[in-house]
């Protein structure tokens, strides 16, 4: 299992989900992608979109003005 990080600070939704989706498509089953976000809308929309796309959301952590979302492929 590999874990990658994608820094999406400053990227507005839905573009942030588009970037995450492209990265997820290149990863192997069982790998995890950690997203770093600074937009509240993306922090709520991305987990829903990931689940709807068949991925497992491992966790969503609010860390001050940032959110860390971990998605398993």
Buried (B, 14 or more C-beta within 10 A) or exposed (E): EEEBEBEBEEBEBBEBBEBBBEBBEEBEEEBBBBBBBBBEEBBEBBBEBBEEEEBEBEEBEEEEEBBBBBBBB
